Protein backbone atom coordinates (compact mmCIF):
# COMPACT_ATOMS: atom_id res chain seq x y z
CA UNK A 1 0.00 0.00 0.00
CA UNK A 2 1.42 3.37 -1.03
CA UNK A 3 0.78 6.30 1.34
CA UNK A 4 1.19 9.79 -0.08
CA UNK A 5 1.40 12.53 2.57
CA UNK A 6 0.47 15.98 1.32
CA UNK A 7 -0.28 17.30 4.78
CA UNK A 8 -2.05 16.38 7.99
CA UNK A 9 -5.18 14.40 7.24
CA UNK A 10 -4.46 14.11 3.54
CA UNK A 11 -5.04 10.36 3.65
CA UNK A 12 -8.40 10.69 5.39
CA UNK A 13 -11.30 9.67 3.21
CA UNK A 14 -14.97 10.18 4.03
CA UNK A 15 -16.92 7.00 3.48
CA UNK A 16 -20.37 8.60 3.52
CA UNK A 17 -20.63 11.87 1.63
CA UNK A 18 -24.29 12.38 2.51
CA UNK A 19 -24.93 15.76 4.20
CA UNK A 20 -26.20 15.68 7.77
CA UNK A 21 -29.89 16.48 7.98
CA UNK A 22 -31.17 19.31 10.16
CA UNK A 23 -33.73 16.85 11.50
CA UNK A 24 -31.42 14.16 12.85
CA UNK A 25 -32.30 14.54 16.55
CA UNK A 26 -34.49 11.63 17.67
CA UNK A 27 -36.01 13.73 20.48
CA UNK A 28 -37.69 16.11 18.00
CA UNK A 29 -40.14 14.73 15.42
CA UNK A 30 -40.54 16.81 12.26
CA UNK A 31 -43.07 16.09 9.54
CA UNK A 32 -43.12 18.11 6.31
CA UNK A 33 -45.64 17.18 3.64
CA UNK A 34 -47.52 18.74 0.73
CA UNK A 35 -51.15 19.75 1.15
CA UNK A 36 -53.91 20.91 -1.15
CA UNK A 37 -53.37 23.66 -3.74
CA UNK A 38 -49.58 23.46 -3.67
CA UNK A 39 -49.02 24.53 -0.08
CA UNK A 40 -46.77 22.72 2.39
CA UNK A 41 -47.58 21.77 5.98
CA UNK A 42 -45.27 21.22 8.95
CA UNK A 43 -45.85 19.52 12.28
CA UNK A 44 -43.13 19.45 14.95
CA UNK A 45 -43.43 17.61 18.25
CA UNK A 46 -41.12 17.07 21.20
CA UNK A 47 -42.42 14.67 23.84
CA UNK A 48 -39.67 15.47 26.36
CA UNK A 49 -40.73 19.13 26.43
CA UNK A 50 -44.43 18.45 25.88
CA UNK A 51 -44.34 20.61 22.76
CA UNK A 52 -46.59 20.30 19.71
CA UNK A 53 -46.50 22.99 17.03
CA UNK A 54 -49.82 21.94 15.57
CA UNK A 55 -50.38 22.05 11.83
CA UNK A 56 -48.55 24.99 10.26
CA UNK A 57 -49.28 25.75 6.58
CA UNK A 58 -46.93 27.62 4.27
CA UNK A 59 -47.18 28.81 0.68
CA UNK A 60 -43.89 27.26 -0.39
CA UNK A 61 -41.71 24.34 0.59
CA UNK A 62 -38.81 26.73 1.27
CA UNK A 63 -40.85 28.62 3.88
CA UNK A 64 -41.87 25.34 5.50
CA UNK A 65 -38.28 24.07 5.58
CA UNK A 66 -37.01 27.33 7.09
CA UNK A 67 -39.67 27.25 9.82
CA UNK A 68 -38.96 23.58 10.56
CA UNK A 69 -35.18 24.04 10.67
CA UNK A 70 -35.38 27.07 12.97
CA UNK A 71 -37.87 25.50 15.37
CA UNK A 72 -36.08 22.15 15.39
CA UNK A 73 -32.77 23.87 16.19
CA UNK A 74 -34.43 25.88 18.98
CA UNK A 75 -35.97 22.78 20.56
CA UNK A 76 -32.70 20.86 20.26
CA UNK A 77 -30.85 23.73 21.97
CA UNK A 78 -33.36 23.72 24.83
CA UNK A 79 -33.01 19.96 25.23
CA UNK A 80 -29.20 20.17 25.14
CA UNK A 81 -29.16 22.93 27.75
CA UNK A 82 -31.28 20.76 30.05
CA UNK A 83 -28.71 17.97 29.71
CA UNK A 84 -25.83 20.38 30.45
CA UNK A 85 -27.70 21.73 33.48
CA UNK A 86 -28.28 18.21 34.80
CA UNK A 87 -24.59 17.36 34.39
CA UNK A 88 -23.50 20.53 36.20
CA UNK A 89 -25.92 19.87 39.06
CA UNK A 90 -24.67 16.31 39.33
CA UNK A 91 -21.05 17.48 39.45
CA UNK A 92 -21.82 20.10 42.10
CA UNK A 93 -23.71 17.64 44.29
CA UNK A 94 -21.14 14.83 43.96
CA UNK A 95 -18.12 17.16 44.07
MOJOSUL-V30498 format. One record per helix or strand of 3 or more residues. SS is the DSSP state (helix for helix, strand for strand). FROM is the first residue (numbers start at 0). TO is the last residue. If there is no record, write none. Layout:
SS/FROM/TO + SS/FROM/TO
This chain:
strand/28/33 + helix/35/37 + strand/39/45 + strand/55/57 + helix/60/93
